[in-house]
């Protein structure tokens, strides 16, 4: 018993930049801006948009895939529900775990940019280690 190690539960809270969280709140209310992020060492640039726009776009893209109607509607309905979570209503705050970048551009190793027009990237806010206002690249 003397040699037993005591294990303790450790709660680790992620640190999120309050300035970035504020910009995400604004985007969720329809006022998005261009930003450039550092996400786990990757430089990504794009325009912040609301989670509602992301979810509606995802639902629409799923409804356009070439599979059985019931399957794609079931999949799309998940994103319809997610979109409802982001709709501003009195007494309800939109989730602030993720940000959404429209038309993201990624810095390549050769210094050029890879773009993905028409897409919306969903990023865990806690994974962002740095950012600045303004979109660069692509």
Secondary structure, DSSP 4 states (H G I P E B T S, - for coil): -TTPPPP-----PPP--HHHHHHHHHHHTT---EEEEEETTEEEEEEEE-HHHHHHHHHHHHHTSSS-HHHHHHHHHHHHHHHHHHS-BTTBPPP-SEEEEEEEEEE-TTS-EEE-TT-EEEEEGGGEEEEEES----
